[in-house]
Amino acid sequence: MLTRVNSALRYVPPWVVYVLGALPVLWIIYQILAGRIGIDPVRAIEWGLGLWALRLLIATLCVTPLRWIGLNLIRFRRQLGLLAFAYVCLHFAAWLTIDMGLRWGQILPDLVKRWYILVGMSALILLVPLAVTSNNASIRTLGPKAWNRLHKLAYPATILAVFHFMMVGKVYTGEVLTYAGILLALLTLRAARLALRSTARL
């Protein structure tokens, strides 16, 4: 079954991921123009963009474990990662502009009062070098090993993103717990695999 899926995926160009990834933001724009965004448009926009950023970050981390069980999505990992970064930037831009109105005198104190903002910004900062080096030229310049080590920053960035999501919501809903559970499972799988490799070398 997985062999057939992998064979079919070879005919799917990676740019299709960008097309599909643009649909959520287009849906948000449609809701705004149609006046269906809800009673709190600013929060709905921020929440929607941030939620898709988190989903895409987790989806990017899922690529490697899925490959261990035979589903090869490695061709699409770069696109997923860049889409995740784009949604993080859109989420941050929405907060900075439509929420805070670029009022720097209010923005800076908010960074101290609202810790979840600092947590979210830390995730964004960690993702910047990953987005900048998500190209073949960077792999050649850094070397595969150094490049792979650098891109391990995706794990702490996603951890911070999950904490940011939980702190913003303030209530541990099923959705919050689901994403936290998926991340915990991914981290556990990664740790177990590293432990097995260390044991094998002994």
C-alpha positions in Angstrom: 0.0 0.0 0.0 2.7 2.5 1.0 4.7 1.5 -2.1 1.8 2.5 -4.3 1.3 5.8 -2.4 5.0 6.6 -2.7 4.9 5.8 -6.4 1.9 8.1 -7.0 3.6 10.9 -5.0 6.5 10.9 -7.4 4.2 12.4 -10.0 3.1 15.3 -7.7 5.3 18.4 -8.1 6.5 20.0 -4.9 5.0 23.3 -5.9 1.5 21.8 -5.4 2.2 22.1 -1.6 2.4 25.9 -2.0 -0.9 26.0 -3.8 -2.7 23.9 -1.2 -0.9 25.8 1.6 -2.3 29.1 0.2 -5.9 27.9 0.6 -6.3 28.7 4.3 -5.1 32.3 4.0 -7.3 32.7 0.9 -10.3 31.4 3.0 -9.5 33.9 5.7 -9.4 36.7 3.2 -12.7 35.5 1.7 -14.3 35.5 5.2 -13.1 39.1 5.8 -14.5 40.3 2.5 -17.8 38.5 3.0 -18.1 39.8 6.5 -18.2 36.3 8.0 -15.0 36.5 10.1 -16.9 36.7 13.4 -17.6 39.2 16.2 -13.9 39.6 16.9 -12.2 39.8 13.5 -8.8 40.7 14.8 -8.6 37.7 17.1 -10.1 35.4 14.4 -7.4 36.4 11.9 -4.6 36.1 14.3 -5.9 32.8 15.7 -6.5 31.4 12.2 -3.0 32.3 10.9 -1.3 31.1 14.0 -3.2 27.8 14.1 -2.2 27.0 10.5 1.4 27.9 11.3 1.4 25.4 14.2 -0.3 22.7 12.0 2.3 23.2 9.3 5.2 23.1 11.8 4.0 19.8 13.2 3.4 18.4 9.7 7.0 19.3 8.8 8.2 17.4 11.8 6.1 14.4 10.9 7.9 13.9 7.6 10.9 12.0 9.1 8.9 9.6 11.4 6.6 8.8 8.5 9.6 8.0 6.4 10.7 5.5 9.1 7.5 3.5 8.5 7.7 3.7 4.7 5.8 6.8 3.7 8.2 9.1 1.8 7.2 12.7 1.9 10.7 14.1 2.0 10.3 15.8 -1.4 7.7 18.1 0.2 9.4 18.9 3.5 11.0 22.1 2.4 7.8 23.4 1.0 6.0 22.5 4.3 8.7 24.3 6.3 8.6 27.4 4.2 4.8 27.5 4.4 5.0 27.2 8.1 7.4 30.1 8.3 5.2 32.2 6.0 2.2 31.6 8.3 4.2 32.4 11.4 5.3 35.7 9.7 1.7 36.5 8.7 0.5 35.7 12.3 3.2 38.1 13.7 2.4 40.8 11.1 -1.3 40.6 11.9 -0.6 41.1 15.6 1.8 43.9 14.8 -0.5 45.8 12.5 -4.2 45.2 12.8 -4.0 44.3 16.5 -1.4 46.7 17.8 -1.6 49.2 15.0 2.2 49.6 15.0 1.9 51.5 18.3 5.5 50.8 19.5 4.9 52.6 22.8 2.3 49.9 23.6 4.0 47.0 21.9 7.2 47.0 23.9 5.5 47.0 27.4 3.3 44.2 26.1 6.4 42.1 25.5 7.1 42.3 29.2 3.5 41.9 30.5 2.4 39.1 28.1 5.0 36.3 28.2 3.3 34.3 25.4 4.3 37.1 23.0 8.0 36.6 23.8 7.5 32.8 23.5 6.0 33.2 20.1 8.7 35.7 19.0 11.4 33.3 20.1 9.9 30.6 17.9 9.9 33.0 15.0 13.5 34.0 15.6 14.5 30.3 15.6 12.8 29.7 12.3 14.5 32.6 10.5 17.8 30.8 9.9 15.9 27.7 8.8 13.9 29.6 6.2 17.0 31.4 5.0 19.0 28.2 4.5 16.1 26.1 3.0 17.8 25.9 -0.4 20.4 23.7 -2.1 23.0 26.4 -2.1 23.0 26.6 1.7 23.3 22.8 1.9 26.4 22.9 -0.3 27.9 25.9 1.6 27.3 24.5 5.1 27.7 20.9 4.3 25.0 18.3 4.9 25.9 17.5 8.5 26.1 21.2 9.6 22.9 21.9 7.7 21.1 19.0 9.4 22.2 20.2 12.8 21.0 23.7 12.1 17.6 22.5 11.0 17.2 20.6 14.3 16.1 24.0 15.5 12.7 23.1 14.1 12.1 21.1 17.3 12.6 23.8 19.9 10.8 26.3 17.6 7.8 24.0 17.4 7.9 23.4 21.2 7.8 27.1 21.7 5.0 27.5 19.2 2.9 24.9 21.1 3.5 26.7 24.4 2.6 30.0 22.8 -0.6 28.4 21.5 -1.5 27.0 24.9 -0.7 30.3 26.7 -2.8 32.3 24.3 -5.8 30.0 24.7 -5.5 29.9 28.5 -7.8 26.9 28.4 -6.6 23.4 27.6 -9.2 22.4 25.0 -9.1 19.2 23.1 -7.5 21.0 20.2 -4.7 22.3 22.4 -4.1 18.9 24.0 -4.1 17.2 20.6 -1.3 19.3 19.2 0.7 19.0 22.4 0.2 15.2 22.3 1.3 15.0 18.7 4.4 17.0 19.5 5.2 14.9 22.6 4.8 11.7 20.5 7.2 13.1 17.8 9.8 14.0 20.5 9.5 10.6 22.1 10.0 8.8 18.8 13.0 11.0 18.0 14.5 10.4 21.5 13.9 6.6 21.3 15.5 6.4 17.9 18.6 8.3 19.1 18.8 6.0 22.1 18.6 2.9 19.9 21.4 4.3 17.7 23.6 5.0 20.7 23.0 1.4 22.0 23.8 -0.1 18.7 27.2 1.7 18.7 28.2 0.2 22.0 
